[in-house]
Amino acid sequence: MTVTPSDLAKLALERHRLPWNWSLQFAALVLFCLMLLFHSPLFLTATIILCATGFLRLNMDEPPDNLWFRFVMAGIEWEKDWIAAPWNWVKWTKFIFIFIITIVFLWALWVREAATLGLILGFAVLIRVVIENIDNGIEP
């Protein structure tokens, strides 16, 4: 049986969208940020192991209905919607904005720039407040 790279990518994406696997890869992302902050090869190793484990078949029970797994399911649905959306100017603008913020955030973690990290965190909180206000019918 021949396995093509597209078959492997499809299988990896299917497994990535399972709640337990998504949780492992989210933990790997958190460890990657800690690795950048502390310059730790141990965190890098743990990041690689957790990320790779997130692509395996875990054969776990159904996840419980709690706050974490509701967050995970919302993240998986957001990711599916993002992938399914067409590449128009709105998606390109969001992508470029998120890409630039991510590069600045990773740089700030690496050089331990507390002011930049604080500004990014404050900006994220303000965005969250605006979104909640819009959802509650309050015009910004």
CORQUI-V702134 format. One record per residue. N is the residue number from 0. RES is the residue in one letter. PSI is psi in degrees with one decimal (none if undefined). BURIAL is b if it has 16 or more other C-alpha atoms within 10 Angstrom, else e. D_LAST is the distance of its C-alpha to the last C-alpha in Angstrom with 2 decimals. Layout:
n=N res=RES psi=PSI burial=BURIAL d_last=D_LAST
n=N res=RES psi=PSI burial=BURIAL d_last=D_LAST
This chain:
n=0 res=M psi=125.7 burial=e d_last=57.37
n=1 res=T psi=131.3 burial=e d_last=55.41
n=2 res=V psi=122.9 burial=e d_last=51.85
n=3 res=T psi=161.6 burial=e d_last=49.75
n=4 res=P psi=-33.0 burial=e d_last=46.76
n=5 res=S psi=-34.1 burial=e d_last=44.51
n=6 res=D psi=-41.9 burial=e d_last=45.93
n=7 res=L psi=-40.5 burial=e d_last=45.15
n=8 res=A psi=-40.2 burial=e d_last=41.57
n=9 res=K psi=-43.5 burial=e d_last=41.12
n=10 res=L psi=-41.9 burial=e d_last=42.67
n=11 res=A psi=-41.4 burial=b d_last=40.54
n=12 res=L psi=-39.4 burial=e d_last=37.32
n=13 res=E psi=-42.8 burial=e d_last=38.53
n=14 res=R psi=-33.4 burial=b d_last=39.36
n=15 res=H psi=-29.5 burial=b d_last=36.15
n=16 res=R psi=5.5 burial=b d_last=34.26
n=17 res=L psi=141.5 burial=b d_last=36.19
n=18 res=P psi=-42.6 burial=b d_last=34.36
n=19 res=W psi=-41.2 burial=b d_last=37.02
n=20 res=N psi=-42.2 burial=b d_last=37.30
n=21 res=W psi=-39.0 burial=b d_last=33.56
n=22 res=S psi=-42.9 burial=b d_last=33.60
n=23 res=L psi=-41.8 burial=b d_last=36.45
n=24 res=Q psi=-29.5 burial=b d_last=34.80
n=25 res=F psi=-41.5 burial=b d_last=31.58
n=26 res=A psi=-36.6 burial=b d_last=33.90
n=27 res=A psi=-37.5 burial=b d_last=35.56
n=28 res=L psi=-41.2 burial=b d_last=32.29
n=29 res=V psi=-43.6 burial=e d_last=31.75
n=30 res=L psi=-33.5 burial=b d_last=35.39
n=31 res=F psi=-41.6 burial=b d_last=34.97
n=32 res=C psi=-41.5 burial=b d_last=32.25
n=33 res=L psi=-35.9 burial=b d_last=34.63
n=34 res=M psi=-42.3 burial=b d_last=37.45
n=35 res=L psi=-39.3 burial=b d_last=35.64
n=36 res=L psi=-43.0 burial=b d_last=34.85
n=37 res=F psi=-3.9 burial=e d_last=38.40
n=38 res=H psi=48.0 burial=e d_last=40.36
n=39 res=S psi=119.9 burial=e d_last=42.17
n=40 res=P psi=-26.0 burial=e d_last=44.45
n=41 res=L psi=-42.8 burial=e d_last=44.60
n=42 res=F psi=-34.8 burial=b d_last=40.87
n=43 res=L psi=-43.6 burial=b d_last=41.35
n=44 res=T psi=-45.2 burial=e d_last=44.17
n=45 res=A psi=-37.3 burial=b d_last=42.24
n=46 res=T psi=-47.3 burial=b d_last=39.32
n=47 res=I psi=-42.9 burial=b d_last=41.76
n=48 res=I psi=-46.4 burial=e d_last=43.50
n=49 res=L psi=-40.7 burial=b d_last=40.38
n=50 res=C psi=-43.4 burial=b d_last=38.93
n=51 res=A psi=-38.0 burial=e d_last=42.32
n=52 res=T psi=-29.3 burial=e d_last=42.77
n=53 res=G psi=-12.6 burial=b d_last=39.51
n=54 res=F psi=-0.5 burial=b d_last=41.31
n=55 res=L psi=164.0 burial=e d_last=44.32
n=56 res=R psi=113.9 burial=e d_last=45.12
n=57 res=L psi=-21.5 burial=e d_last=44.51
n=58 res=N psi=49.8 burial=e d_last=45.85
n=59 res=M psi=162.8 burial=e d_last=43.70
n=60 res=D psi=169.4 burial=e d_last=43.09
n=61 res=E psi=139.8 burial=e d_last=40.02
n=62 res=P psi=146.9 burial=e d_last=37.12
n=63 res=P psi=160.6 burial=e d_last=36.36
n=64 res=D psi=91.8 burial=e d_last=33.27
n=65 res=N psi=-178.7 burial=e d_last=31.35
n=66 res=L psi=-42.1 burial=e d_last=28.00
n=67 res=W psi=-48.7 burial=e d_last=29.21
n=68 res=F psi=-22.0 burial=b d_last=30.50
n=69 res=R psi=-38.9 burial=e d_last=27.47
n=70 res=F psi=-43.1 burial=e d_last=25.53
n=71 res=V psi=-46.3 burial=b d_last=28.37
n=72 res=M psi=-36.5 burial=b d_last=28.34
n=73 res=A psi=-39.2 burial=e d_last=24.60
n=74 res=G psi=-40.6 burial=e d_last=25.30
n=75 res=I psi=-43.1 burial=b d_last=28.28
n=76 res=E psi=-40.8 burial=e d_last=26.47
n=77 res=W psi=-42.7 burial=e d_last=23.68
n=78 res=E psi=-42.7 burial=e d_last=26.56
n=79 res=K psi=-43.4 burial=e d_last=28.43
n=80 res=D psi=-40.1 burial=e d_last=25.51
n=81 res=W psi=-44.3 burial=e d_last=25.02
n=82 res=I psi=-37.4 burial=e d_last=28.76
n=83 res=A psi=-21.1 burial=e d_last=29.01
n=84 res=A psi=143.7 burial=e d_last=26.29
n=85 res=P psi=155.8 burial=e d_last=27.85
n=86 res=W psi=84.2 burial=e d_last=27.64
n=87 res=N psi=-173.8 burial=e d_last=25.60
n=88 res=W psi=-28.5 burial=e d_last=23.65
n=89 res=V psi=-45.0 burial=e d_last=20.38
n=90 res=K psi=-39.8 burial=e d_last=22.43
n=91 res=W psi=-41.1 burial=e d_last=24.28
n=92 res=T psi=-45.8 burial=e d_last=21.21
n=93 res=K psi=-42.7 burial=e d_last=19.89
n=94 res=F psi=-47.1 burial=e d_last=23.49
n=95 res=I psi=-41.4 burial=e d_last=24.07
n=96 res=F psi=-48.7 burial=e d_last=20.91
n=97 res=I psi=-38.4 burial=e d_last=21.87
n=98 res=F psi=-46.0 burial=e d_last=25.48
n=99 res=I psi=-44.6 burial=e d_last=24.90
n=100 res=I psi=-39.7 burial=e d_last=22.85
n=101 res=T psi=-43.3 burial=e d_last=25.64
n=102 res=I psi=-44.0 burial=e d_last=28.35
n=103 res=V psi=-40.9 burial=e d_last=26.86
n=104 res=F psi=-45.4 burial=b d_last=26.43
n=105 res=L psi=-39.9 burial=b d_last=30.02
n=106 res=W psi=-44.0 burial=b d_last=31.34
n=107 res=A psi=-36.7 burial=b d_last=29.71
n=108 res=L psi=-43.9 burial=b d_last=31.32
n=109 res=W psi=-43.1 burial=b d_last=34.64
n=110 res=V psi=1.2 burial=e d_last=34.89
n=111 res=R psi=48.9 burial=e d_last=33.27
n=112 res=E psi=95.5 burial=e d_last=30.69
n=113 res=A psi=-37.2 burial=e d_last=28.84
n=114 res=A psi=-43.5 burial=e d_last=26.42
n=115 res=T psi=-42.1 burial=e d_last=25.20
n=116 res=L psi=-40.3 burial=b d_last=24.98
n=117 res=G psi=-40.8 burial=e d_last=22.95
n=118 res=L psi=-41.6 burial=e d_last=20.47
n=119 res=I psi=-42.4 burial=b d_last=20.17
n=120 res=L psi=-44.1 burial=e d_last=19.80
n=121 res=G psi=-40.6 burial=e d_last=17.12
n=122 res=F psi=-39.9 burial=e d_last=15.16
n=123 res=A psi=-40.0 burial=e d_last=15.74
n=124 res=V psi=-42.5 burial=e d_last=14.54
n=125 res=L psi=-40.5 burial=e d_last=11.17
n=126 res=I psi=-42.8 burial=e d_last=10.90
n=127 res=R psi=-43.2 burial=e d_last=12.13
n=128 res=V psi=-42.9 burial=e d_last=9.69
n=129 res=V psi=-42.9 burial=e d_last=6.65
n=130 res=I psi=-43.4 burial=e d_last=9.20
n=131 res=E psi=-38.4 burial=e d_last=10.28
n=132 res=N psi=-42.9 burial=e d_last=7.20
n=133 res=I psi=-42.0 burial=e d_last=7.19
n=134 res=D psi=-31.2 burial=e d_last=10.92
n=135 res=N psi=3.3 burial=e d_last=10.97
n=136 res=G psi=13.2 burial=e d_last=9.42
n=137 res=I psi=123.6 burial=e d_last=6.38
n=138 res=E psi=132.9 burial=e d_last=3.83
n=139 res=P psi=none burial=e d_last=0.00
